[in-house]
Amino acid sequence: MQIYLARNNQQAGPYTLEQLNQMLASQQVLLTDLAWHQGMSEWKALGELTQGKLVYEPQGYVAPTAEASPFQQPEQNFSATAAQYTQAQNTKTKATQTELASINSRALAKIIDMLLWLPAAAIPSFFLNADQFEQLSGLQQKMQAATTSDQAIQLQTELFQLIPMQAWQAIAIYLLIMLGLQAFLLTKNGQSIGKRLTKIKIVDVESNEKVSLMRVFTIRSIIFIILNMMFMPFITILDYAFAFGAKRQALHDKLAKTKVVKQ
C-alpha cells in the first residue's frame, strides 16, 4: 500500500503503512494531515481514517498484485479538497471561540441606537419663531386631549403644516446621515453604534464571519423598521420572543441567518 500525505498544500510520499504508523507514533505526522491511498475516492484527515488513534489499521485491506497509479484523479482535486478541509477546521475553531451576546447587552445596544434617532424630533424647534413654537405646543396639547381619531388626525395634519419645509429637509438629511453611518459600520465590522459601545457584533450564524450589507442592514434593520412602524408593538414583541432560543436569534436574525456574539 502506498500512502500519500499532504499538509498546507504540500504533498509528500508515497509511504508504506509501516512507515506511516512509525511517523504517527513519533508525531512526525499529525492526525489533522490529509491522506490518500489506492481505493479512496478523496483526501481525508488521518484522524478520520484512524478514528483518533495513532495507528492506521485499514480493515479488509489486501495488497494488490500491481500498484496502479490512479493517483492523478484525487491529486487534481487536492488543492480544492485541502482548502475545504482547512476552511472547515478554521470554521469549527472559530465556532468554539465565539460566545453569544446576552439578552441584556442586546437590549442596551438597541436602546442606544434608538436614542440616536431622537434628535430628529428636536430639529423643527430650531426653525420656529416664538409664535409658531407656541402654536406647536398648543396643537400638541390638543392632540393629547383629543377624544376621537378624526380629531387627532386633523390636529396632526395642522401640526405638520406648521413645520417649515427647511425643517423637513433638515430632518431628512439627519436621517439619511444616520442610516448611512449605521450601514457603513454594520458592513465594516458587524456593529451599529449601540453594539460597538456594548462590545457585541453581528456575524453569520454558521461561519461566524462578517455578513453582506443586504443581510446585516437591509433585512435586519430596514425591513423590520418598516414592519415595526406598521404593526407596533406586535412585530417588536414577536421579533424578540425568538431571541430566547438556544442561539438567541431574534426573528430578524433568523431571516438574515445571523447571530449576535460578544466582541
C-alpha positions as CSV (number, residue, x, y, z in Angstrom):
1,M,0.0,0.0,0.0
2,Q,1.3,3.4,-1.0
3,I,0.0,6.3,1.1
4,Y,0.3,9.9,0.2
5,L,0.2,12.7,2.7
6,A,-0.4,16.5,2.5
7,R,-0.1,19.4,4.8
8,N,-0.6,23.1,3.9
9,N,-1.0,22.3,0.3
10,Q,2.4,20.4,0.3
11,Q,2.3,16.8,-0.8
12,A,4.6,14.0,0.4
13,G,5.1,10.3,-0.1
14,P,4.4,7.7,-1.0
15,Y,4.9,5.8,2.3
16,T,4.2,2.3,3.3
17,L,1.7,1.5,6.0
18,E,4.5,0.7,8.4
19,Q,6.3,4.0,7.7
20,L,3.1,5.9,8.3
21,N,2.4,4.3,11.6
22,Q,6.0,4.9,12.7
23,M,5.6,8.6,11.8
24,L,2.3,8.8,13.7
25,A,3.9,7.3,16.8
26,S,6.7,9.8,16.7
27,Q,4.2,12.6,15.9
28,Q,6.1,13.5,12.6
29,V,2.7,13.1,11.1
30,L,-0.4,14.8,12.6
31,L,-4.0,13.5,12.7
32,T,-5.0,16.7,11.0
33,D,-2.8,15.9,8.0
34,L,-4.6,14.8,4.8
35,A,-4.0,11.3,3.4
36,W,-4.9,9.3,0.3
37,H,-4.2,5.8,-1.0
38,Q,-5.5,3.5,-3.6
39,G,-9.1,2.7,-3.0
40,M,-10.0,6.1,-1.7
41,S,-12.1,8.5,-3.7
42,E,-10.9,11.6,-2.0
43,W,-8.4,13.0,0.5
44,K,-9.3,12.6,4.2
45,A,-7.8,13.7,7.5
46,L,-5.7,10.9,9.1
47,G,-7.7,11.3,12.3
48,E,-10.8,10.3,10.4
49,L,-9.1,7.2,9.0
50,T,-7.6,6.1,12.3
51,Q,-10.6,7.1,14.3
52,G,-8.5,9.3,16.5
53,K,-5.8,6.7,17.2
54,L,-2.1,7.0,16.5
55,V,-2.1,3.9,14.3
56,Y,-3.8,3.2,10.9
57,E,-5.3,-0.2,10.6
58,P,-7.3,-0.4,7.3
59,Q,-9.9,-3.1,7.6
60,G,-10.1,-5.7,4.9
61,Y,-7.0,-4.4,3.1
62,V,-5.4,-6.8,0.6
63,A,-2.2,-5.8,-1.1
64,P,-2.7,-5.6,-4.9
65,T,-0.6,-7.6,-7.3
66,A,0.5,-4.5,-9.1
67,E,0.3,-1.0,-7.7
68,A,-1.8,1.1,-10.1
69,S,-1.4,4.8,-10.4
70,P,-4.9,6.3,-10.3
71,F,-3.4,9.0,-8.1
72,Q,-3.8,11.7,-10.7
73,Q,-7.5,11.8,-10.2
74,P,-7.5,12.9,-6.5
75,E,-4.3,14.9,-7.0
76,Q,-6.1,17.1,-9.5
77,N,-8.7,17.9,-6.8
78,F,-6.2,18.1,-4.0
79,S,-6.0,21.9,-3.7
80,A,-9.7,22.3,-3.5
81,T,-10.1,19.4,-1.0
82,A,-7.3,20.7,1.2
83,A,-8.7,24.2,1.1
84,Q,-12.1,22.9,2.0
85,Y,-10.7,20.8,4.9
86,T,-8.7,23.8,6.2
87,Q,-11.7,26.1,6.0
88,A,-13.9,23.5,7.8
89,Q,-11.3,23.3,10.6
90,N,-11.0,27.1,10.9
91,T,-14.8,27.4,11.0
92,K,-15.0,24.8,13.7
93,T,-12.3,26.5,15.7
94,K,-14.0,29.9,15.4
95,A,-17.3,28.4,16.4
96,T,-15.8,27.2,19.7
97,Q,-14.3,30.6,20.4
98,T,-17.4,32.8,20.0
99,E,-19.8,33.5,22.8
100,L,-23.3,34.6,22.3
101,A,-24.2,38.1,23.4
102,S,-26.6,38.3,26.4
103,I,-30.2,39.5,26.1
104,N,-29.3,42.5,28.3
105,S,-26.4,43.6,26.2
106,R,-28.5,43.4,23.0
107,A,-31.4,45.3,24.6
108,L,-29.0,48.0,25.8
109,A,-27.5,48.3,22.3
110,K,-31.0,48.6,20.8
111,I,-31.9,51.4,23.3
112,I,-28.7,53.3,22.5
113,D,-29.4,53.0,18.7
114,M,-33.0,54.2,19.2
115,L,-31.9,57.2,21.3
116,L,-29.7,58.3,18.4
117,W,-32.9,59.0,16.3
118,L,-34.4,61.3,18.9
119,P,-32.5,64.5,17.8
120,A,-34.6,64.3,14.6
121,A,-37.7,65.2,16.6
122,A,-36.0,68.3,18.1
123,I,-34.9,69.7,14.7
124,P,-38.2,71.6,14.0
125,S,-37.8,73.7,17.1
126,F,-34.7,75.4,15.6
127,F,-36.8,76.6,12.6
128,L,-39.8,78.0,14.5
129,N,-40.2,81.6,15.8
130,A,-41.8,82.3,19.1
131,D,-45.4,82.4,17.8
132,Q,-45.0,79.2,15.8
133,F,-43.5,77.4,18.7
134,E,-46.4,78.5,20.9
135,Q,-48.9,77.2,18.2
136,L,-46.9,73.9,18.1
137,S,-47.2,73.5,21.9
138,G,-50.9,74.2,21.7
139,L,-51.5,71.6,19.0
140,Q,-49.6,69.0,20.9
141,Q,-51.7,69.6,24.0
142,K,-54.9,69.4,21.9
143,M,-53.7,66.1,20.4
144,Q,-53.2,64.6,23.8
145,A,-56.7,65.7,24.8
146,A,-58.3,64.5,21.5
147,T,-61.2,62.1,22.1
148,T,-61.6,60.7,18.6
149,S,-59.3,59.5,15.9
150,D,-60.6,62.1,13.4
151,Q,-59.7,64.9,15.8
152,A,-56.2,63.5,16.3
153,I,-55.7,63.1,12.5
154,Q,-56.8,66.7,11.8
155,L,-54.6,68.1,14.6
156,Q,-51.7,66.1,13.4
157,T,-52.2,67.5,9.9
158,E,-52.2,71.0,11.2
159,L,-49.0,70.3,13.2
160,F,-47.2,69.0,10.1
161,Q,-48.3,72.1,8.1
162,L,-46.9,74.3,10.8
163,I,-43.4,72.9,10.4
164,P,-41.4,74.8,7.7
165,M,-40.1,73.0,4.7
166,Q,-36.5,73.7,5.8
167,A,-37.1,71.8,8.9
168,W,-38.4,68.7,7.0
169,Q,-35.3,68.9,4.8
170,A,-33.0,69.0,7.8
171,I,-34.8,66.0,9.3
172,A,-34.4,64.1,6.1
173,I,-30.7,64.9,5.9
174,Y,-30.2,63.8,9.5
175,L,-32.0,60.6,8.9
176,L,-30.0,59.8,5.8
177,I,-26.7,60.6,7.5
178,M,-27.6,58.2,10.4
179,L,-28.8,55.5,8.0
180,G,-25.6,55.8,6.0
181,L,-23.4,55.8,9.1
182,Q,-25.1,52.7,10.6
183,A,-24.9,50.9,7.3
184,F,-21.2,51.6,7.0
185,L,-20.4,50.4,10.5
186,L,-22.6,47.3,10.2
187,T,-20.9,46.3,6.9
188,K,-17.4,47.1,8.1
189,N,-17.4,45.2,11.4
190,G,-21.0,44.0,12.1
191,Q,-21.6,46.7,14.7
192,S,-24.0,49.5,15.0
193,I,-23.1,52.4,17.3
194,G,-25.0,50.8,20.1
195,K,-23.4,47.4,19.5
196,R,-19.9,48.9,19.4
197,L,-20.5,50.6,22.8
198,T,-21.8,47.3,24.3
199,K,-19.0,45.3,22.6
200,I,-21.1,42.9,20.7
201,K,-21.3,42.3,16.9
202,I,-23.3,40.6,14.2
203,V,-21.9,37.5,12.4
204,D,-23.0,34.7,10.1
205,V,-24.8,32.0,12.1
206,E,-22.6,29.2,10.6
207,S,-19.2,30.7,9.8
208,N,-19.1,33.5,12.4
209,E,-17.8,35.8,9.6
210,K,-19.0,39.2,8.6
211,V,-22.2,39.3,6.5
212,S,-23.2,41.3,3.5
213,L,-24.9,44.7,3.5
214,M,-28.1,43.1,2.2
215,R,-28.3,40.8,5.2
216,V,-26.8,42.9,8.0
217,F,-28.6,46.1,7.2
218,T,-31.5,45.7,4.7
219,I,-33.0,42.6,6.1
220,R,-32.1,43.0,9.8
221,S,-32.8,46.8,10.1
222,I,-34.7,48.5,7.2
223,I,-37.3,45.8,6.7
224,F,-38.0,45.5,10.4
225,I,-38.1,49.3,11.0
226,I,-40.9,49.4,8.4
227,L,-42.7,46.4,9.9
228,N,-42.4,47.9,13.4
229,M,-43.9,51.2,12.2
230,M,-46.8,49.4,10.6
231,F,-47.5,46.8,13.3
232,M,-46.1,48.2,16.5
233,P,-45.9,46.6,19.1
234,F,-46.9,43.2,17.8
235,I,-43.9,42.8,15.5
236,T,-41.5,44.0,18.2
237,I,-42.8,41.5,20.7
238,L,-42.8,38.7,18.2
239,D,-39.3,39.6,16.9
240,Y,-37.6,39.5,20.3
241,A,-39.6,36.5,21.6
242,F,-37.4,34.4,19.3
243,A,-34.2,35.7,21.0
244,F,-34.8,33.4,24.0
245,G,-34.0,30.4,21.9
246,A,-30.7,28.3,22.1
247,K,-28.9,30.6,19.6
248,R,-30.6,33.8,20.9
249,Q,-31.6,34.6,17.3
250,A,-34.4,37.2,17.1
251,L,-36.8,36.9,14.1
252,H,-34.7,39.3,12.1
253,D,-31.6,37.2,12.8
254,K,-33.3,34.1,11.6
255,L,-34.4,35.7,8.3
256,A,-30.9,37.2,7.8
257,K,-29.2,34.0,9.0
258,T,-27.1,35.9,11.6
259,K,-26.5,35.9,15.3
260,V,-25.0,38.4,17.8
261,V,-21.9,37.4,19.7
262,K,-19.5,39.1,22.1
263,Q,-16.6,41.0,20.5
